[in-house]
């Protein structure tokens, strides 16, 4: 019946959509960049005009110079690589253990009642509080840093996964029972797809926290890494380097999150579609 | 044949949901369960589907006693309960996982056509309307060719027009495969439109009050005399089932008061 007309409607609606969405996207980005660009230009002008000497607040051109210097000498890449490796190692460790323990406490009532209270208590310990302990236990090199990052990543992933399992729709589980799924099939065909969206959000939150914790980790005596660049810039009185490191952090974090989103997008196609239509 | 043998169900908290249900349903027969709320209709459906087990008595399909979900019994729930991460075609083929892909796709395509949704296989469930989703859900239950199809108030969330068209779809599907159909409904018209027999149930505890056979030939004319007769009998039975409930419950508090007084 209306299937034909539906298709036609769809076809008619499709062509104008990309053009208007490109325009919308351009204006979207233009608006988003307007404020920072305006502020940067204003600051640049203020320093050039001599209203401010720009020593402690370096103008954008000096920050760019610092960036270029760091990039040319190869320092920047060493620091970025060091930070990235720490975050990835800590993220892998924290995400895997968080997912496993989260799944355990989501599935088993006994596991939840024994594990959850202690983990909730540990969760409220501030990240920096672990630093002295990890230094004593694991030494001053990579192990203590990776452990600290893993702790930061663990909790959001644990909470996300266990919460997702607890809130699985009992009605969908019943559909699985009606079709006589084995326990293994129940996990692969109902439970995993059902918890996937919440798990991916938890992973993104964990990655974000990983980038926060890596700074704390690199403050505790590192010889390379973007966090080290921050401390170094402070000690050498180079605010332009500090700002360059901060910008590098922002870019790195955004790129890693973007990669995670792109990698997981095919798994959530069924959700995206509904959202884009709303 | 689906046979219920003195089936009773008492929940863990002591609520007696069903008492001594005896009912034999022939292969290919359509039976509607109607009754006030709390009369155990949904409980009975859950027992037949094997999702719950009876406290006493047995349920059997062709002599096969049902204690857990059984391949011979298909279920359509009140909500469509489609899996949102599977396409419409994959949802229909959900119960055919053991078959090779090509065979699965062929039978889900055929089922889509039969419920009037040909060409919708690649869509996501969210893109369909409520009535379309429920049609997919019926197709999903029928594709593994069950002997018994259970429907638990499947159309109660839909508007009258959608409901009428779904009745047509259901009867067409039934005519093609001839499964035994048990449908729970609040709607007396729906019961008489579809069923060969209407079972009127009575609450607290859930019992069978009366069974009304609908003699009208299909397709049924809602303005015809046989339809009208059957409807009147069902309405009358429903009325009496509630009256006797009142009579039964009235003396009880008095007895309680007397006991307290002493």
Interface residues (C-beta under 8 A of the other chain):
Chain A: X1 X3 X171 X172 X174 X175 X177 X178 X179 X180 X185 X189 X190 X193 X194 X196 X270 X271 X273 X274 X277
Chain B: X49 X51 X68 X69 X70 X71 X74 X75 X77 X79 X81 X83 X84 X85 X86 X94 X95 X97 X116 X118 X119 X120 X124 X126 X127 X144
